[in-house]
Amino acid sequence: MGPTASGKTDFALRIAERVPVDIISVDSAMVYRGMDIGTAKPSRDVLARHPHALIDIRDPAQTYSVGEFVADARTCVIAALERGRLPLLVGGTMLYFKAFRGGIAELPAAATEIRAMLAERARHEGLAALHAELVRIDPVAAAAIHPNNPQRLLRALEVHAASGIPISEFWARQRGGGVADELDCRLLEFALEPPRAANYATIAQRFTEMLTGGLLDEVRALMARGDLQPPLPSMRAVGYRQVWQYLSGDIDRATMVDRAVVATRRLAKRQRTWLRNWPEKIVLNDAVEANLDSFLQSLLSNRIVRRSR
């Protein structure tokens, strides 16, 4: 785990060169096909050498829920264990990690027509109006969901519209136990937490490299499809939203760059907030990175996969 641009993928690849692992992506943007540059997706050469599960599994016009991630990740973990390999989950979507380790609430299935209606309302009325409605019908959920988080906001309203039950009640009934508990595996959670200033500098540099590497053309191609719109979860990913605004003529290039970098830094800040209170995490420091071989040998010798029975 770690904030965006903290070097998680590179670290995972260093492990994969030394240990037989199956890498499982924990990234809510990398699931989308055709969104490669802006998500910092590993290159095709890297993926050919070290395949990553749960990358390129959805079209950008589709949604991908936390529940779907947990089910898919569980399948990938089982497949890795059956091949005698270590499942290595890598990414920065902290809500996915939380659900993987602790289980998820049993929510009603997605209601496509209701979601479409709510999305249309969001376009015309604005997210603030919908959040005010959530405050009225489910103040507990409203306190936990930021007004500018359309995916969670619309889902909360959708659940209430479909079932008549506030989503916070489903949360209260949440079943305990995550994937590792279910499969009787040990779950070791490692975090990369570079200094904030260094992380922010890397974020700015990386976005510049994305622009040089063809991010504008990538978003142009997505816009040219005609079936994608800014409110979609895929198009609200940091970087894509700001480039879309620039290519639509809503902002100039300098504003695009500034907004994208600021949005990415805010994402990193939210990820750090998750990690600050994360139980049982092991922070990978410089000493571990410099002595990775001995660190991995120590883990393997302690039987890190299956619990002692």
ABEGO torsion letter per residue (X at the ends): XEBBGAGAAAAAAAAAAABBBBBBBBBAAAABBGBAAAAGBBBAAAAAABBBBGBGABBAABBBBAAAAAAAAAAAAAAAAAAGBBBBBBEABAAAAAAAAAEBBBBBBBBAAAAAAAAAAAAAAEAAAAAAAAAAABAAAAAABBAABAAAAAAAAAAAAAAGBBAAAAAAABBBEBAAAAAGBBBBBBBBBBBAAAAAAAAAAAAAAAAAAGAAAAAAAAAAAGABBAABAAAABBGAAAAAAAAAGABBAAAAAAAAAAAAAAAAAAAAAAAAABBGBBBBBAAAAAAAAAAAAAAAAAGAABBBX
